[in-house]
Amino acid sequence: MKKGQQKKQEKALKKRVESKLERKAERQIIALGKKYIVQQARNYPIEGCWIRADWQKAGITPVFVTRRQPNGNVLFGCYMVDLYCLGVKDAFWRSDVPPAAFKRDVMGKSFAETTPLEISVDMAHEIVYGGLEYAASLGFKPHPDFELAQYVLDPPDAHPRSGNVEFVDDGKPL
């Protein structure tokens, strides 16, 4: 290989590596921005909370909590709560979702086989945090994504608990 050809290849390789590093840095900045948004979620007003209409019979339900961002879009957290043993089996959050897209896409797909039931903020927090506490008493930890998704919820002691939610099936874990 000629010396000039080798220099061109080295230069092209260096440019590709630099470009790849720049794209990686951009993705990290975007991820940090979204992480910052969810960590600020408690500063946004809660808009609504939903679960499955048959949640008590099913023993497992997604709990959706939505907040209105300053730009008018929705930030939401979804917590798949197993009332009988595992607590928060899954958790995720999304920000900057247009309200119409949230209703159509997120709620439509999540509750395709059942009816969503709008619940109070107090009840949503009781189900999620009660499920976490019950699972912890059995030695289970929440899903790792709960670490960030928890910011969509208020702190555990922010809402009174009714004590009407049972976290066992026939007196024992299932």
N, C-alpha and C positions, 0 to 999 in steps of 0.2 A: 504494500500500500504506500502511496506517495505521501510525503510529509504534509503537503497542503490538504490532502483528503483527510488525513488523520486529524488535523487541527479542526476541520469543519465538523467532523463527527464529535469531537470532544466539546466543541462549542454548542452543537445542537443538543447533546446530552445535558450539558450544564443548564441550558435554557429550559429543557423539559423538567429537570429536577427543581429549578427555581419556581417554575410555573406550578408544579405539583405542591410545593411548600406554600406558595401563596394561596392556592385554593384551600389547602388544609387550614391555614390561618383564618381565612374567611369563614369557613364552616365553624371553627371554634368560636369566633366572635358572634356568629348568629346563635349558636347554642348558648353562649353565655348571656346573650340578650334575652332569649326565651326563658332561661333559668331565672334571670332577674325579674322578668314579668311575673312569673308564677310566685316568686318569693314576695312580691308586692301585692299579691291577690287579696290579702285581708284588708287592704285599703279600698277595695272596690265593693260596691253594694251587692248583696246576694239578691238574685232575681227569682230563683225558684229551685225546688228540689223534687225529684221523682224517684219512684221505685216501681217494682212489679206490683200489679194489683193483687196477685195471689202470693205475695212474699211470705206470709206466715205459713201457708201450706207447703210452699216449695222449699223453704228453709235456706234458700240462697237467692240473692237479689242484687242487681246492680243499683247502686245509689248514685244518682247524678246530682251535683250541686253546681249551679251556674252563678256567675258574677258578671256584672256589666262593666266592661273596661271603659276608660275615659273616651276612647275613640268610637264608642257605640257598639263594638263587637262583643262577643261572648267569650269568656274564659270559663272552662268547666273542668271539673274533676269527676271521674267515674271510679267507683270503688265496688268491686265484686265481693260482697260480704256473705260468708258462709256462717249462718247463725248457729249451727249445730256443732262446729268444731274449729275450723281453720281460721276464722275471722276474715281479714282482708286477704283474699286469695289472689287478687289482681288489682292494680290501680294504674290509672293513667290520667293525663291532663292535656288539654290543648288550649291555646290562646289565639286571639284574633280570628275567631270563627264568626262569620256574619250570622245574625240571628235566624234568618230564613234557612240558611244552610244547616244550622244546628238542629232546627225542628225537622227539616226534611231528611237530612242525611244521618245525623247522629241518632236522634230520637227515633226516627223511622226505622232504621236498621236495628237498633238496640232492642226495640220493643216490637219487632215484627211479628212475633208469635204470642204476644201477650199485650195487655193494656197497661200503659203507664198510669201511675197513680201519683198525683201531686200531693206532697206532704209538707208539713211545717219544717222549718229550719231546725227546730228543736228535735223533732223526730229523726231527721236525717243524721244529725250528730249523735243522737242516742244509739242508732243502729250501727253506725260506723265505729264509734269509740267503744260502745258496749261489746261489739264483736271483737275488736282488738283486745280488750281487757280479758274477755272470756278465753280467747285463743292463747293469750299470754299465760293464763293460769294453767293451761294444758301444755305449755312449753313451745307453742308455735309463735313465730315471728311474722309480721306483715310482709307482704310482697315488697321487694326492694324498691320498686318505683313509688311506693308510698312516701318515701323520704322527701320527694319533691311534691307529689300530689297532695300531701297533707296541708300545704299552704292555701289550697282552695277552701279548706274547712276553717272554721274558727278554732281557737284553742280548745282543748278537751273540757275545760271547766267553764266555758263561756255560756253554755245553755243548760237550763235545768233538765233533769231526767225524770220521766214519768214513772219508770219502773215497770211499764206495761209490756216491754219487749222481753221475750224469753229467749235465752241463748242455749237451750238444751232441748233434746227431743226425748220425751218420756223420762226426764230426770238424769239422762246420761249423754255424753258426747256421741255423735254419730259420724 
